[in-house]
Amino acid sequence: MDRDITDLISGAGEALTKIYGYHSFRPGQQELVEGLLKGRDVLGVMPTGSGKSLCYQIPAMVLNGTTLVISPLISLMKDQVTALRLRGIPVAFLNSSMDETEYRETAYRAACGAYKILYAAPERLQAPGFQEMCRHMEIPLVAVDEAHCISQWGQDFRPGYLKIPEFVSMLPGRPVIGAFTATATPNVRKDILDNLDLKDPVIITTGFDRPNLSFSVYQPGDRDQTLSELLRDRYRQSGIIYCATRKTVEAVCSQLERDGFPVTRYHAGLDAEERRKNQEDFLFDRKRIMVATNAFGMGIDKSNVSYVIHYNMPKSLEAYYQEAGRAGRDGCDADCILLYAPQDVITARWLIEHSDPNPDLTPEEQAQVRDKDEERLKWMTFYAKSHRCLRRDLLSYFGENAPNRCGNCSNCVPDCEHVDITVEAQMILSCIARTGQRFSEKVINPLMRGVLPDPLPEGINPAELTTFGLMDDFEESAVRDITEALIDQGYLECGGEDCLKLNGRSGDVLYRKRRVVMKRKLKSREDPGGEELFRALQRLRYEISADEYVAASALFSDGTLRDLCRTLPRTKKQLAAVDGMGLYKANRYGDRILRVIERYAPEPVTGKSKGSGKTPDHGARKAGSGSFQAFKEKMIAKGSTEAYQSWTNEEDRQLIRERENGKTIREISELHKRTQGAIRSRLKKLGRI
């Protein structure tokens, strides 16, 4: 090294603050960065979202020459190069997506030392032209990203990774080697150390735990209905839905499109152009939901994914945790939900048995891999059926100790509450009795809600049916849930053609005051405050991403936007101090960001208004104060004549539909001619926010 170690470490701290906008390293980062700067090989096993890439990018900033990063996927290279360029760092990649002229020009610039970081796939290392170029470059550091791909016992084995030591040996001088991965069992970690031939490495395992992720497993009777309900609860958020097969991806995507969700799809059966377009639609937030096979995600750097739902159970806990870990990379709370059905085990076993054999393995080795896959599937199934803490099960699998209860999974804190439905049960049972126990849920449930079934069955006269419309203020799904709870708990039976039948236990409820309780899903977490400003900043992020044709989350993560809402910076200097911003972005985008903050969160006026001797009045106060009547009259003058009328049942139902269809508070306010505060208050009372 040309410079003193102390200067290099000091330069790393400066790069962390000025380029990345962070004021301290996360756990494990500093040890890995300093290890590389001191000339030692390193192995970093860190969970997704913990900042692994920063551990080799910062040394690349302060070391002389060009750092070579070996990365398995073109999409991963592109995302990282885009993000680094947005920070003003000279960086490039060489891969098969480039035409001949572009490749040649980039290679020439790389040979001239124009880049601090150069990305390449492992297979590229065997190309004679690439090897010759690297022999003439100053390469102080080789970073191996997704290093678990070097292990044949890992779920993403890439034979090209085994050639890395051979490539390193042909360089004029051995560079420092850094290996980084998010998912590695003890056996895989040993393979990484041995196969890369790491010399006296600094080994940092920060732990696999992601405290911001909430884990849940559902075993739904109707998977599509459950999925739709989960998505309605998260209608403003971005998420990924993983399916086991291409056929399932197509079916789920089509159903969600019919339901009106902003959804797209991704699997290997689509042509390259459609995959590219669909991926960009998701990255740029033109489509908030991606339905995909496991072909999607490993190379996707999208920080604002708020949930990952597995429609089918994956084949291994390694695959599950890697895919689920794509949620919450910005540090915000996120949900990882598995929808499990016993059929998933059969599907996964079929996929294992029909997987393409690896030509680089002997038949004996291939049989060992197949046995290992079966073992992984067994542990995945244990997780799906577990009644223990899900986080503990996951961490134990990866060799970590964990408390018996985490307080943030569906087994530790079930996302449901027990609700007394005795009165509702009596209504439904009475209706079944009064209609002769001749009809299924498709007839009984509409009658309870005051809706005429189509066609109206013979012998039904709503005018004479005393139970008709007794539950007219219930949602269709609520009546269905109560009816199914009665069946599950043995208070009802399904006869021929699914006709609902009473039994001895029905009489306990109708005549002997038996109490009936059911589990009901709790409302999802409310978003933090400052929503108007947060949404405005999201819109600005989208506008900039469209102007510059970069993914929105590569500009600013949701975590950075939340920090803006919390700190409300007023100058570019204050803006640069926000986590994840940095000087480059503060100078480049600062004026536009600060204008949005001033518009939605103006600085409060302090003191007294000039010459008046009174505190200035900035709008409506609490009801009963002198200014409230003026504010009310102002709203009526603007056309909000219904702003203070009583709410009707029909208006409540309309409110719920509009909220579920994704309309904003402001849009709903305009439709109903009521204030945003009134809309928000009513929605809260209805349990919709």
Salt bridges, closest charged atoms under 4 A:
GLU14 OE2 - LYS18 NZ 3.23
ASP41 OD2 - ARG174 NH2 2.76
GLU100 OE2 - ARG104 NH1 3.12
GLU123 OE1 - ARG158 NH2 2.99
GLU132 OE1 - ARG135 NH1 3.14
GLU132 OE2 - HIS136 ND1 3.60
GLU146 OE1 - HIS148 ND1 3.85
ASP156 OD2 - HIS148 NE2 3.27
ASP194 OD2 - LYS190 NZ 2.84
ASP197 OD2 - LYS199 NZ 2.96
ASP200 OD1 - ARG40 NH2 3.52
ASP209 OD1 - ARG391 NH1 2.84
GLU229 OE2 - ARG480 NH2 3.99
ASP233 OD2 - LYS521 NZ 3.06
GLU250 OE1 - ARG265 NH1 2.40
GLU250 OE2 - HIS267 NE2 2.71
GLU273 OE2 - ARG276 NH2 2.44
GLU274 OE2 - ARG265 NH2 2.66
GLU280 OE1 - ARG276 NH1 3.13
ASP281 OD2 - LYS277 NZ 2.89
ASP281 OD1 - ARG286 NE 2.73
ASP285 OD1 - LYS302 NZ 2.53
ASP301 OD1 - ARG329 NH2 3.61
GLU318 OE2 - ARG376 NE 3.34
GLU323 OE1 - HIS310 NE2 2.73
ASP333 OD2 - ARG525 NE 3.97
ASP335 OD2 - ARG234 NH2 3.11
ASP335 OD1 - ARG525 NH2 3.17
ASP344 OD2 - ARG223 NH1 3.12
ASP373 OD1 - ARG376 NH1 2.67
GLU374 OE1 - ARG349 NE 3.45
GLU375 OE2 - LYS378 NZ 3.41
ASP393 OD1 - ARG388 NE 3.20
GLU417 OE2 - ARG520 NH2 2.98
ASP420 OD2 - ARG515 NE 2.84
ASP508 OD1 - ARG512 NE 2.76
ASP508 OD2 - ARG514 NH2 3.65
ASP527 OD2 - ARG535 NH2 3.36
GLU531 OE1 - ARG535 NH2 3.24
GLU531 OE2 - ARG562 NH1 2.86
GLU532 OE1 - ARG666 NH2 3.68
GLU532 OE2 - ARG680 NH2 3.75
GLU543 OE1 - ARG592 NH2 3.84
ASP547 OD2 - ARG592 NH2 3.78
GLU548 OE1 - ARG588 NH2 3.28
ASP558 OD1 - ARG541 NH2 2.95
ASP563 OD1 - ARG566 NH2 2.47
ASP591 OD1 - LYS572 NZ 3.48
GLU598 OE1 - ARG570 NH1 3.37
ASP617 OD1 - ARG621 NH2 3.16
GLU650 OE1 - ARG653 NH2 3.68
GLU650 OE2 - ARG657 NH2 3.53
GLU651 OE2 - HIS672 ND1 2.82
GLU651 OE2 - ARG674 NE 3.33
ASP652 OD2 - ARG682 NH2 2.80
GLU658 OE1 - HIS672 NE2 2.79
GLU660 OE2 - ARG688 NH2 3.76
